[in-house]
C-alpha cells in the first residue's frame, strides 16, 4: 500500500488506447506502459482523466490493471499503481475502491464529486467513506471539471481523514498550495502541468501530469533538479517544455497526446471514445511544426 512518504515525483497518468472500432487496444497499452518504464517515473495512474475514465468500463479497468502489473513484473520494477475510482456517487466510489483493492491497487485517486454540486460537508463524508475501505486515497481537486470549488478548510478536513494520504491539486493557481503549506500538510501533487515547477518551488512533492506522457525524461529531470535545489537549471529545463504543454492543452486532453503517441508509433491509433474526438487538422499542423520529425 502506498504511504505518504512515497507520494513524490512523477506519477504518470497513462493513456487508454483504443482500436478504430473503439475496443481496447491492449497491445498499444502494453507498449505505452513499457515506454514509460524506460524513464525514472515514480508511479502509474490507471483510469484517470487522461485515461478517459468517463468512457471506460470497470471490466476494462480490470484488464488495464492486469496488463500494467504484468509489464511491471516483466520490467523488474516496483512502482506504485494507483487506480482512479472516484465518481459523483459515494456508493459507486466506495464499490470501485473496494474492487481496486481486490485488483491490487496500491492507492486510489478519488475526484471531488462532479455535476451534482454537493455541500462541503457532503464532500468530506464522501472522502471519509472512500477512505474507510482501507485502500489509501489520493484526493483530487479540479474545480473546472467538477463545477465545485472546495474551501481550503474543507480540503484540510479531507486531508485530516485517516486513509487520505495526499491530494492532486488542479485548482489552476498556487493559492491552495500556499494555504496548505502554511502548516504541516500531507503531500500535494501538482495537477496543472504549466504550474509544475512553480508548485515544486512552493512545497509540492511532485506531479500527476498529462504532458509527462511525452518527453517523460525531461519532466523527471525538472523534478530531480528542483528536489536538489537547482532551480535555475530546473527553470531552463522546464522552459523547454512550456511550448509543448501549451499545445497539448489547446484542445481537450488526451486527444493531442494520443495523436503524438500515434505519430511516435507507440499507439496504433489516436482513436478516442465519443463524445471525445481526435484533434483538428490545424492543431496537427502546429504539432508538426513543434515536432519536425512528425512532418516527414
GULUMVEX-325339 format. One record per residue: residue in three letters; x, y, z of N, C-alpha, C, O in turn; residue number from 1. Coordinates in pm, whole numbers, plus 50000, padded with zeros to 5 digits. Example, Ala and Ser with C-alpha at 12.3 -4.5 7.8 and 13.67 -1.06 7.14 Angstrom:
! residues 2
     r      nx      ny      nz     cax     cay     caz      cx      cy      cz      ox      oy      oz     k
   ALA   51319   49431   50780   51230   49550   50780   51320   49670   50780   51424   49668   50846     1
   SER   51285   49775   50708   51367   49894   50714   51290   50003   50787   51341   50114   50804     2
! end
This chain:
! residues 296
     r      nx      ny      nz     cax     cay     caz      cx      cy      cz      ox      oy      oz     k
   UNK   50083   49880   50000   50000   50000   50000   50087   50126   50000   50191   50132   50065     1
   UNK   50043   50225   49927   50117   50350   49916   50106   50428   50047   50000   50435   50108     2
   UNK   50219   50487   50088   50221   50568   50209   50257   50712   50174   50308   50740   50066     3
   UNK   50229   50802   50267   50255   50944   50242   50397   50969   50195   50419   51048   50103     4
   UNK   50493   50905   50257   50633   50932   50224   50669   50893   50081   50769   50938   50027     5
   UNK   50586   50809   50020   50611   50764   49883   50543   50851   49779   50560   50829   49659     6
   UNK   50467   50948   49823   50387   51029   49729   50470   51149   49683   50451   51262   49728     7
   UNK   50562   51121   49592   50650   51225   49540   50696   51186   49400   50688   51070   49360     8
   UNK   50742   51285   49325   50796   51259   49192   50690   51264   49084   50585   51325   49101     9
   UNK   50719   51200   48972   50631   51199   48855   50544   51074   48858   50593   50962   48842    10
   UNK   50414   51094   48878   50316   50986   48866   50250   50999   48729   50182   51097   48702    11
   UNK   50272   50900   48645   50230   50909   48505   50085   50864   48488   50053   50749   48516    12
   UNK   49997   50954   48441   49856   50916   48416   49843   50854   48278   49833   50925   48178    13
   UNK   49844   50722   48272   49858   50652   48145   49735   50669   48056   49622   50684   48103    14
   UNK   49762   50665   47926   49660   50673   47822   49586   50539   47813   49644   50434   47841    15
   UNK   49461   50542   47774   49387   50420   47740   49371   50416   47589   49289   50489   47533    16
   UNK   49449   50331   47520   49442   50327   47374   49320   50246   47326   49279   50148   47388    17
   UNK   49264   50291   47215   49152   50221   47152   49185   50189   47006   49257   50264   46940    18
   UNK   49132   50079   46958   49137   50046   46817   49037   50136   46742   48953   50199   46805    19
   UNK   49046   50142   46610   48950   50225   46535   48804   50191   46561   48717   50277   46543    20
   UNK   48774   50067   46604   48636   50030   46638   48601   50062   46783   48494   50025   46831    21
   UNK   48692   50131   46853   48677   50179   46991   48691   50069   47096   48662   50093   47213    22
   UNK   48734   49951   47056   48766   49847   47154   48904   49876   47215   48986   49944   47154    23
   UNK   48927   49824   47336   49058   49841   47398   49169   49788   47308   49154   49683   47246    24
   UNK   49279   49860   47302   49397   49817   47229   49504   49784   47332   49587   49868   47367    25
   UNK   49501   49661   47381   49591   49623   47489   49736   49610   47443   49828   49627   47522    26
   UNK   49757   49580   47315   49894   49573   47264   49960   49712   47271   50074   49725   47315    27
   UNK   49886   49814   47226   49939   49950   47234   49955   49993   47379   50052   50061   47414    28
   UNK   49861   49953   47463   49870   49989   47605   49997   49931   47667   50068   50000   47740    29
   UNK   50025   49807   47637   50145   49743   47690   50270   49819   47643   50362   49843   47722    30
   UNK   50273   49856   47515   50387   49928   47460   50402   50065   47527   50514   50109   47556    31
   UNK   50289   50131   47552   50288   50262   47617   50345   50254   47758   50429   50336   47796    32
   UNK   50300   50157   47836   50350   50142   47973   50497   50105   47973   50574   50156   48054    33
   UNK   50537   50016   47882   50678   49978   47873   50765   50100   47844   50873   50115   47902    34
   UNK   50719   50187   47755   50795   50308   47723   50807   50398   47845   50915   50453   47871    35
   UNK   50699   50415   47921   50705   50498   48041   50805   50443   48142   50874   50519   48209    36
   UNK   50812   50312   48151   50901   50250   48248   51048   50260   48208   51136   50227   48287    37
   UNK   51075   50305   48085   51213   50329   48044   51271   50452   48113   51392   50476   48108    38
   UNK   51184   50529   48177   51225   50652   48243   51204   50635   48393   51132   50545   48437    39
   UNK   51265   50721   48471   51263   50704   48617   51140   50769   48679   51151   50852   48769    40
   UNK   51022   50729   48630   50899   50779   48690   50881   50715   48828   50950   50619   48863    41
   UNK   50788   50770   48903   50774   50727   49043   50644   50653   49070   50627   50599   49179    42
   UNK   50552   50650   48974   50426   50580   48992   50343   50587   48866   50371   50664   48775    43
   UNK   50239   50505   48861   50148   50497   48746   50005   50519   48792   49963   50467   48896    44
   UNK   49930   50595   48714   49787   50616   48740   49709   50551   48627   49725   50587   48510    45
   UNK   49624   50456   48660   49536   50390   48563   49393   50441   48584   49346   50452   48697    46
   UNK   49326   50472   48473   49186   50516   48477   49171   50655   48539   49074   50682   48610    47
   UNK   49267   50743   48509   49249   50883   48542   49179   50954   48427   49139   50891   48330    48
   UNK   49165   51086   48440   49100   51163   48334   49176   51148   48202   49114   51138   48096    49
   UNK   49309   51147   48209   49390   51130   48088   49369   50992   48027   49392   50973   47907    50
   UNK   49325   50897   48108   49291   50764   48059   49146   50752   48016   49096   50641   47998    51
   UNK   49078   50866   47998   48937   50870   47951   48844   50791   48043   48757   50718   47996    52
   UNK   48863   50807   48172   48785   50730   48269   48633   50740   48251   48565   50642   48279    53
   UNK   48577   50852   48205   48431   50855   48191   48374   50753   48094   48256   50717   48104    54
   UNK   48456   50705   47999   48402   50614   47898   48465   50475   47906   48447   50394   47814    55
   UNK   48537   50446   48013   48600   50315   48031   48522   50237   48137   48503   50286   48248    56
   UNK   48479   50116   48102   48402   50035   48197   48494   49976   48303   48615   49969   48285    57
   UNK   48435   49934   48414   48518   49877   48520   48583   49746   48474   48694   49714   48515    58
   UNK   48513   49670   48391   48571   49547   48338   48698   49579   48256   48795   49504   48260    59
   UNK   48694   49689   48185   48812   49731   48110   48922   49781   48202   49040   49757   48177    60
   UNK   48884   49850   48309   48983   49893   48408   49059   49771   48462   49181   49774   48477    61
   UNK   48985   49666   48492   49047   49544   48544   49149   49487   48445   49256   49441   48485    62
   UNK   49115   49491   48316   49210   49444   48214   49335   49531   48210   49447   49481   48199    63
   UNK   49315   49662   48218   49429   49755   48214   49520   49735   48335   49642   49736   48322    64
   UNK   49460   49716   48452   49541   49692   48572   49620   49563   48559   49738   49557   48595    65
   UNK   49554   49460   48507   49623   49331   48491   49743   49344   48399   49851   49293   48430    66
   UNK   49727   49411   48285   49838   49429   48192   49948   49514   48256   50066   49485   48240    67
   UNK   49908   49617   48329   50007   49703   48396   50091   49622   48493   50213   49637   48497    68
   UNK   50027   49538   48570   50100   49456   48667   50194   49358   48595   50305   49332   48641    69
   UNK   50148   49304   48482   50233   49214   48403   50358   49286   48354   50469   49234   48364    70
   UNK   50339   49407   48300   50452   49483   48248   50549   49521   48360   50671   49516   48341    71
   UNK   50496   49557   48476   50582   49588   48590   50665   49466   48630   50784   49478   48656    72
   UNK   50601   49349   48635   50674   49226   48670   50784   49198   48568   50897   49166   48603    73
   UNK   50748   49210   48439   50844   49180   48333   50961   49276   48335   51073   49239   48299    74
   UNK   50936   49400   48375   51042   49501   48377   51129   49492   48501   51238   49550   48507    75
   UNK   51080   49418   48600   51153   49408   48726   51143   49533   48812   51221   49550   48906    76
   UNK   51048   49621   48779   51034   49745   48855   50917   49735   48953   50816   49671   48925    77
   UNK   50933   49798   49066   50829   49802   49168   50786   49947   49186   50847   50022   49263    78
   UNK   50681   49984   49115   50629   50120   49124   50487   50117   49178   50414   50021   49152    79
   UNK   50447   50220   49252   50309   50226   49299   50211   50230   49181   50234   50300   49082    80
   UNK   50104   50156   49194   49997   50153   49094   49872   50212   49158   49815   50157   49252    81
   UNK   49830   50326   49104   49714   50399   49155   49600   50387   49054   49623   50401   48934    82
   UNK   49480   50360   49102   49365   50343   49013   49262   50451   49043   49228   50475   49159    83
   UNK   49212   50515   48939   49106   50614   48955   48974   50546   48984   48928   50462   48906    84
   UNK   48912   50583   49097   48785   50519   49136   48675   50619   49166   48563   50579   49197    85
   UNK   48704   50748   49158   48606   50848   49200   48495   50870   49099   48520   50879   48979    86
   UNK   48373   50878   49149   48257   50915   49069   48179   51019   49149   48224   51062   49256    87
   UNK   48064   51061   49098   47982   51155   49175   47877   51084   49259   47781   51146   49305    88
   UNK   47896   50955   49278   47813   50876   49370   47903   50815   49475   47998   50743   49442    89
   UNK   47875   50842   49601   47960   50786   49707   47953   50634   49706   48055   50568   49726    90
   UNK   47835   50578   49684   47822   50432   49686   47907   50368   49576   47975   50268   49601    91
   UNK   47904   50425   49455   47983   50365   49347   48132   50389   49368   48214   50305   49331    92
   UNK   48168   50503   49427   48309   50528   49458   48361   50428   49559   48471   50376   49544    93
   UNK   48283   50401   49662   48322   50302   49762   48336   50165   49697   48434   50094   49723    94
   UNK   48239   50126   49614   48245   49995   49549   48366   49984   49458   48436   49883   49460    95
   UNK   48391   50087   49379   48508   50083   49289   48638   50081   49369   48735   50016   49328    96
   UNK   48642   50150   49482   48762   50148   49565   48784   50008   49623   48897   49961   49630    97
   UNK   48676   49943   49663   48688   49804   49709   48742   49714   49598   48831   49632   49620    98
   UNK   48687   49732   49477   48731   49649   49364   48876   49678   49327   48951   49587   49292    99
   UNK   48916   49805   49336   49056   49840   49308   49148   49771   49407   49255   49722   49371   100
   UNK   49107   49768   49534   49185   49697   49634   49200   49550   49599   49307   49492   49615   101
   UNK   49091   49489   49552   49095   49348   49513   49187   49325   49393   49246   49218   49379   102
   UNK   49199   49427   49308   49288   49416   49191   49434   49437   49228   49523   49414   49146   103
   UNK   49459   49481   49351   49597   49501   49395   49646   49643   49384   49767   49667   49385   104
   UNK   49555   49739   49374   49596   49879   49367   49668   49919   49496   49630   49878   49605   105
   UNK   49773   50000   49481   49846   50050   49598   49778   50172   49658   49801   50205   49774   106
   UNK   49695   50239   49579   49618   50355   49624   49512   50382   49518   49515   50325   49409   107
   UNK   49418   50471   49553   49316   50512   49456   49315   50664   49446   49349   50734   49542   108
   UNK   49276   50713   49330   49262   50855   49305   49112   50885   49302   49040   50832   49218   109
   UNK   49067   50971   49394   48924   50998   49409   48897   51146   49385   48940   51232   49463   110
   UNK   48827   51176   49278   48799   51314   49242   48685   51370   49327   48595   51296   49370   111
   UNK   48689   51500   49351   48576   51568   49414   48450   51538   49333   48452   51550   49211   112
   UNK   48339   51499   49397   48217   51466   49322   48176   51580   49228   48170   51696   49266   113
   UNK   48148   51542   49106   48121   51638   48999   47972   51645   48967   47896   51555   49003   114
   UNK   47931   51748   48903   47799   51771   48847   47690   51798   48951   47617   51896   48939   115
   UNK   47677   51712   49054   47565   51732   49147   47591   51838   49254   47501   51868   49333   116
   UNK   47711   51896   49258   47743   52011   49342   47699   51990   49488   47615   52065   49539   117
   UNK   47755   51890   49555   47716   51864   49694   47768   51972   49788   47859   52047   49752   118
   UNK   47710   51981   49907   47765   52075   50007   47902   52027   50052   47937   51910   50036   119
   UNK   47978   52119   50109   48114   52086   50151   48116   51971   50253   48203   51885   50249   120
   UNK   48018   51971   50343   48013   51863   50443   47990   51728   50375   48043   51626   50419   121
   UNK   47912   51728   50267   47888   51604   50193   48014   51552   50127   48036   51432   50120   122
   UNK   48098   51645   50080   48223   51604   50017   48317   51541   50119   48382   51441   50091   123
   UNK   48323   51600   50238   48408   51542   50343   48362   51401   50375   48444   51310   50389   124
   UNK   48231   51382   50387   48179   51249   50417   48205   51153   50302   48231   51035   50325   125
   UNK   48197   51202   50178   48228   51121   50060   48369   51064   50071   48392   50945   50051   126
   UNK   48463   51151   50103   48602   51105   50116   48620   51014   50237   48698   50919   50232   127
   UNK   48547   51043   50345   48556   50957   50463   48514   50814   50429   48581   50718   50467   128
   UNK   48403   50801   50359   48352   50667   50324   48451   50595   50232   48476   50476   50248   129
   UNK   48509   50669   50136   48606   50606   50046   48729   50560   50123   48781   50450   50100   130
   UNK   48777   50643   50215   48898   50610   50291   48874   50494   50387   48968   50421   50419   131
   UNK   48751   50477   50431   48721   50369   50525   48734   50230   50461   48740   50130   50533   132
   UNK   48739   50224   50328   48757   50095   50261   48889   50031   50300   48900   49909   50312   133
   UNK   48992   50116   50321   49121   50064   50362   49229   50074   50257   49345   50041   50283   134
   UNK   49193   50118   50136   49292   50145   50032   49330   50293   50041   49240   50377   50043   135
   UNK   49458   50327   50046   49497   50468   50058   49434   50553   49949   49427   50514   49832   136
   UNK   49387   50671   49988   49315   50760   49897   49399   50885   49869   49450   50950   49961   137
   UNK   49412   50918   49741   49464   51048   49699   49345   51129   49653   49278   51094   49556   138
   UNK   49318   51238   49722   49208   51326   49683   49246   51402   49556   49364   51419   49527   139
   UNK   49145   51446   49483   49171   51511   49354   49075   51628   49340   48954   51610   49322   140
   UNK   49130   51749   49348   49050   51871   49340   49075   51939   49205   49185   51985   49177   141
   UNK   48969   51944   49122   48982   52002   48988   48853   52077   48954   48768   52027   48880   142
   UNK   48838   52198   49009   48709   52269   49001   48657   52294   48861   48536   52293   48839   143
   UNK   48747   52317   48763   48697   52349   48629   48634   52230   48560   48566   52247   48460   144
   UNK   48656   52109   48612   48587   51991   48559   48469   51949   48646   48371   51895   48595   145
   UNK   48478   51972   48775   48372   51923   48864   48257   52022   48882   48146   51983   48917   146
   UNK   48285   52151   48857   48183   52252   48882   48168   52289   49028   48073   52357   49067   147
   UNK   48264   52246   49111   48258   52273   49254   48399   52303   49304   48490   52224   49284   148
   UNK   48416   52416   49369   48545   52451   49428   48536   52434   49580   48451   52496   49645   149
   UNK   48622   52352   49634   48621   52329   49778   48695   52440   49850   48796   52491   49802   150
   UNK   48643   52478   49967   48712   52574   50052   48839   52510   50106   48847   52388   50121   151
   UNK   48938   52593   50136   49064   52542   50190   49041   52463   50318   49106   52361   50341   152
   UNK   48948   52510   50402   48920   52438   50527   48860   52301   50499   48885   52205   50573   153
   UNK   48780   52291   50394   48723   52161   50356   48834   52066   50314   48836   51950   50356   154
   UNK   48926   52114   50233   49036   52030   50187   49125   51989   50304   49173   51876   50310   155
   UNK   49146   52080   50398   49223   52044   50518   49152   51934   50595   49216   51843   50648   156
   UNK   49019   51942   50603   48943   51839   50673   48954   51705   50601   48964   51600   50665   157
   UNK   48952   51709   50468   48968   51586   50390   49107   51526   50415   49120   51406   50436   158
   UNK   49209   51611   50412   49345   51562   50433   49368   51512   50575   49459   51432   50599   159
   UNK   49287   51558   50668   49298   51510   50807   49238   51372   50826   49260   51308   50930   160
   UNK   49163   51324   50727   49098   51194   50741   49201   51082   50740   49296   51084   50662   161
   UNK   49182   50983   50827   49265   50863   50823   49245   50794   50689   49132   50774   50644   162
   UNK   49353   50758   50626   49344   50687   50499   49358   50776   50377   49382   50725   50267   163
   UNK   49345   50907   50394   49374   51001   50285   49521   51040   50297   49563   51094   50399   164
   UNK   49600   51012   50193   49745   51027   50205   49798   51151   50132   49917   51182   50144   165
   UNK   49714   51221   50058   49760   51339   49987   49655   51387   49890   49542   51337   49888   166
   UNK   49692   51486   49808   49596   51546   49717   49662   51583   49586   49778   51625   49583   167
   UNK   49590   51566   49477   49628   51619   49347   49559   51754   49333   49436   51763   49333   168
   UNK   49639   51859   49321   49588   51996   49316   49584   52044   49171   49687   52075   49112   169
   UNK   49462   52050   49115   49442   52102   48980   49352   52225   48986   49262   52241   48903   170
   UNK   49377   52310   49083   49291   52427   49103   49327   52543   49012   49252   52640   49002   171
   UNK   49443   52535   48944   49479   52637   48848   49557   52755   48903   49584   52850   48830   172
   UNK   49595   52749   49029   49677   52855   49088   49755   52797   49204   49742   52679   49238   173
   UNK   49838   52882   49266   49916   52840   49382   49845   52867   49513   49899   52839   49620   174
   UNK   49723   52920   49507   49655   52964   49628   49632   52851   49728   49664   52866   49846   175
   UNK   49578   52739   49681   49550   52628   49772   49680   52575   49830   49689   52553   49951   176
   UNK   49780   52553   49747   49909   52502   49795   49967   52594   49900   50016   52548   50003   177
   UNK   49961   52724   49874   50015   52821   49971   49942   52813   50104   50004   52825   50210   178
   UNK   49810   52793   50098   49731   52783   50221   49765   52655   50296   49778   52656   50419   179
   UNK   49780   52545   50224   49808   52417   50289   49947   52415   50351   49966   52358   50458   180
   UNK   50044   52478   50285   50182   52470   50333   50214   52574   50440   50328   52586   50484   181
   UNK   50112   52650   50483   50134   52738   50599   50161   52657   50724   50225   52705   50818   182
   UNK   50111   52534   50726   50135   52444   50839   50178   52310   50784   50212   52297   50667   183
   UNK   50175   52208   50869   50206   52073   50823   50093   52026   50732   49975   52048   50761   184
   UNK   50130   51963   50623   50028   51911   50533   50073   51779   50475   50193   51753   50463   185
   UNK   49979   51697   50440   50011   51576   50365   50056   51617   50223   50032   51730   50182   186
   UNK   50119   51526   50151   50176   51562   50020   50074   51620   49923   49958   51578   49917   187
   UNK   50121   51719   49848   50043   51782   49743   50113   51757   49611   50230   51790   49594   188
   UNK   50040   51697   49516   50092   51673   49383   50031   51773   49286   49910   51797   49290   189
   UNK   50113   51832   49201   50064   51926   49102   49983   51853   48995   50025   51750   48945   190
   UNK   49867   51908   48961   49786   51852   48854   49768   51948   48738   49699   51915   48641   191
   UNK   49828   52067   48747   49825   52165   48638   49965   52173   48579   50055   52230   48639   192
   UNK   49982   52114   48463   50115   52092   48408   50197   52221   48398   50316   52221   48429   193
   UNK   50135   52329   48356   50207   52453   48335   50259   52513   48466   50350   52596   48465   194
   UNK   50201   52471   48578   50242   52521   48709   50338   52428   48781   50370   52450   48898   195
   UNK   50384   52324   48713   50460   52219   48780   50580   52272   48857   50593   52246   48977   196
   UNK   50668   52345   48790   50787   52392   48859   50753   52492   48969   50811   52487   49077   197
   UNK   50660   52582   48942   50620   52679   49045   50567   52609   49169   50597   52650   49281   198
   UNK   50490   52502   49150   50437   52431   49265   50546   52356   49339   50543   52348   49462   199
   UNK   50642   52300   49266   50756   52237   49334   50831   52338   49420   50874   52307   49531   200
   UNK   50846   52460   49368   50917   52564   49442   50841   52608   49567   50900   52663   49660   201
   UNK   50710   52584   49568   50628   52627   49682   50581   52511   49770   50489   52527   49850   202
   UNK   50642   52395   49755   50615   52288   49850   50546   52164   49798   50529   52068   49873   203
   UNK   50507   52161   49670   50450   52037   49614   50558   51930   49611   50677   51960   49600   204
   UNK   50516   51805   49622   50612   51695   49628   50630   51625   49494   50711   51534   49482   205
   UNK   50554   51666   49393   50564   51602   49262   50445   51641   49178   50383   51745   49201   206
   UNK   50414   51558   49080   50302   51591   48992   50241   51469   48926   50307   51368   48902   207
   UNK   50111   51480   48898   50040   51387   48811   50009   51467   48685   49913   51544   48683   208
   UNK   50089   51449   48582   50094   51542   48471   50067   51472   48338   50143   51384   48298   209
   UNK   49960   51511   48271   49926   51450   48143   50040   51468   48043   50071   51376   47968   210
   UNK   50101   51586   48042   50208   51615   47946   50329   51524   47963   50408   51508   47871   211
   UNK   50343   51464   48080   50459   51379   48103   50450   51247   48027   50542   51166   48033   212
   UNK   50340   51225   47955   50334   51111   47863   50426   51133   47744   50465   51038   47676   213
   UNK   50462   51260   47719   50554   51298   47612   50678   51359   47679   50664   51433   47776   214
   UNK   50795   51329   47629   50920   51380   47688   50925   51352   47838   50961   51439   47918   215
   UNK   50889   51231   47873   50881   51192   48014   51010   51220   48089   51009   51268   48202   216
   UNK   51122   51188   48024   51250   51202   48092   51280   51347   48128   51351   51373   48226   217
   UNK   51227   51443   48051   51254   51584   48081   51175   51627   48205   51226   51703   48287   218
   UNK   51052   51579   48218   50975   51608   48339   51045   51550   48462   51050   51614   48567   219
   UNK   51098   51430   48449   51172   51370   48560   51294   51456   48595   51325   51475   48712   220
   UNK   51362   51507   48493   51478   51594   48517   51438   51720   48594   51508   51761   48687   221
   UNK   51326   51781   48555   51279   51900   48625   51257   51868   48772   51299   51943   48859   222
   UNK   51190   51756   48800   51165   51717   48938   51295   51696   49014   51311   51746   49126   223
   UNK   51387   51622   48955   51512   51591   49024   51594   51717   49050   51650   51733   49158   224
   UNK   51600   51807   48953   51674   51933   48972   51612   52017   49083   51682   52074   49166   225
   UNK   51477   52025   49083   51410   52102   49187   51432   52039   49324   51453   52109   49423   226
   UNK   51428   51908   49329   51450   51837   49456   51588   51867   49512   51607   51874   49633   227
   UNK   51687   51884   49422   51824   51913   49463   51847   52062   49489   51956   52103   49526   228
   UNK   51742   52143   49468   51754   52286   49490   51818   52362   49376   51852   52479   49391   229
   UNK   51836   52296   49261   51898   52360   49145   51789   52425   49059   51759   52379   48948   230
   UNK   51730   52531   49112   51610   52587   49049   51640   52664   48920   51555   52670   48832   231
   UNK   51758   52721   48908   51790   52790   48783   51793   52691   48667   51736   52716   48560   232
   UNK   51861   52578   48688   51867   52476   48582   51730   52412   48563   51692   52379   48450   233
   UNK   51656   52393   48672   51521   52339   48661   51433   52430   48576   51353   52383   48495   234
   UNK   51449   52562   48595   51370   52658   48518   51405   52650   48369   51315   52651   48285   235
   UNK   51533   52643   48337   51573   52632   48197   51519   52505   48134   51472   52505   48020   236
   UNK   51524   52397   48209   51474   52269   48157   51323   52274   48140   51270   52227   48039   237
   UNK   51255   52330   48238   51109   52338   48229   51066   52430   48115   50968   52403   48046   238
   UNK   51140   52539   48096   51107   52632   47987   51106   52562   47852   51031   52600   47762   239
   UNK   51189   52459   47837   51193   52385   47710   51065   52305   47687   51033   52268   47574   240
   UNK   50992   52278   47797   50868   52200   47789   50744   52288   47767   50641   52239   47720   241
   UNK   50755   52415   47800   50636   52501   47801   50564   52508   47667   50441   52496   47666   242
   UNK   50633   52525   47553   50558   52528   47425   50478   52401   47401   50366   52406   47350   243
   UNK   50536   52286   47437   50464   52160   47420   50343   52154   47512   50234   52116   47469   244
   UNK   50362   52190   47638   50250   52186   47733   50134   52272   47682   50019   52231   47689   245
   UNK   50166   52391   47633   50061   52481   47584   49985   52419   47466   49863   52431   47458   246
   UNK   50057   52353   47376   49990   52290   47261   49904   52171   47305   49796   52148   47250   247
   UNK   49953   52096   47403   49881   51975   47446   49748   52007   47512   49661   51920   47519   248
   UNK   49731   52130   47559   49603   52167   47621   49526   52268   47537   49431   52330   47584   249
   UNK   49568   52283   47412   49496   52372   47321   49362   52312   47283   49265   52384   47260   250
   UNK   49356   52179   47277   49231   52106   47259   49223   52003   47371   49322   51978   47440   251
   UNK   49105   51942   47389   49079   51863   47510   49175   51745   47526   49196   51667   47434   252
   UNK   49231   51735   47645   49314   51622   47686   49226   51496   47693   49114   51504   47743   253
   UNK   49273   51379   47643   49409   51349   47597   49424   51343   47444   49517   51280   47395   254
   UNK   49335   51407   47369   49340   51393   47223   49475   51432   47163   49528   51357   47081   255
   UNK   49534   51547   47203   49665   51580   47145   49774   51478   47180   49859   51447   47097   256
   UNK   49770   51427   47302   49870   51329   47345   49856   51201   47265   49956   51142   47223   257
   UNK   49733   51158   47243   49711   51036   47164   49764   51053   47022   49821   50960   46965   258
   UNK   49744   51170   46966   49792   51193   46831   49944   51183   46826   49999   51121   46736   259
   UNK   50014   51244   46924   50160   51239   46926   50208   51095   46947   50299   51050   46878   260
   UNK   50149   51024   47042   50192   50886   47067   50169   50797   46945   50244   50703   46922   261
   UNK   50067   50828   46867   50044   50754   46743   50153   50787   46641   50203   50699   46572   262
   UNK   50189   50916   46631   50296   50956   46540   50429   50891   46580   50513   50862   46495   263
   UNK   50447   50869   46709   50571   50808   46758   50570   50657   46742   50673   50592   46766   264
   UNK   50457   50599   46701   50449   50455   46682   50423   50377   46809   50431   50254   46809   265
   UNK   50391   50448   46917   50362   50380   47044   50218   50329   47044   50192   50218   47089   266
   UNK   50125   50411   46995   49986   50368   46979   49960   50337   46832   50021   50397   46743   267
   UNK   49869   50244   46807   49834   50211   46668   49731   50306   46611   49714   50314   46489   268
   UNK   49661   50381   46699   49554   50469   46654   49534   50580   46756   49558   50560   46875   269
   UNK   49491   50697   46708   49460   50807   46801   49311   50812   46832   49259   50917   46870   270
   UNK   49244   50700   46816   49100   50691   46841   49066   50726   46986   49133   50683   47079   271
   UNK   48959   50805   47003   48901   50833   47134   48755   50787   47130   48699   50767   47023   272
   UNK   48697   50772   47245   48555   50737   47252   48472   50864   47263   48503   50955   47339   273
   UNK   48365   50869   47185   48274   50982   47193   48223   50999   47336   48199   50900   47406   274
   UNK   48204   51124   47379   48200   51246   47297   48334   51310   47266   48338   51420   47210   275
   UNK   48445   51245   47300   48577   51297   47265   48605   51269   47118   48564   51166   47064   276
   UNK   48677   51361   47054   48715   51349   46914   48864   51369   46898   48927   51433   46982   277
   UNK   48924   51314   46790   49064   51343   46762   49085   51492   46736   48990   51567   46714   278
   UNK   49210   51533   46740   49242   51675   46727   49217   51725   46584   49208   51648   46489   279
   UNK   49208   51856   46574   49181   51921   46446   49304   51917   46356   49417   51897   46402   280
   UNK   49280   51936   46225   49390   51944   46129   49483   52060   46165   49605   52050   46149   281
   UNK   49424   52171   46212   49505   52286   46248   49605   52256   46358   49721   52295   46349   282
   UNK   49559   52187   46464   49650   52153   46573   49752   52049   46527   49868   52054   46569   283
   UNK   49710   51957   46442   49807   51862   46387   49923   51936   46321   50039   51901   46341   284
   UNK   49890   52037   46242   49994   52113   46173   50084   52185   46273   50206   52189   46256   285
   UNK   50025   52242   46378   50105   52311   46479   50198   52215   46551   50312   52249   46582   286
   UNK   50149   52094   46578   50233   51995   46645   50345   51946   46553   50455   51915   46599   287
   UNK   50317   51939   46424   50422   51902   46328   50532   52007   46325   50649   51975   46307   288
   UNK   50493   52132   46341   50593   52240   46345   50673   52234   46474   50792   52268   46476   289
   UNK   50609   52190   46583   50678   52179   46711   50768   52055   46714   50875   52055   46775   290
   UNK   50722   51948   46648   50797   51823   46640   50822   51792   46493   50746   51717   46431   291
   UNK   50927   51848   46435   50951   51834   46291   50958   51689   46241   50929   51662   46125   292
   UNK   50997   51598   46328   51007   51457   46285   50872   51403   46239   50866   51312   46155   293
   UNK   50762   51458   46294   50630   51408   46256   50591   51450   46114   50503   51390   46054   294
   UNK   50656   51552   46060   50619   51606   45930   50687   51531   45816   50657   51555   45699   295
   UNK   50777   51440   45849   50850   51369   45746   50767   51257   45682   50814   51188   45592   296
! end
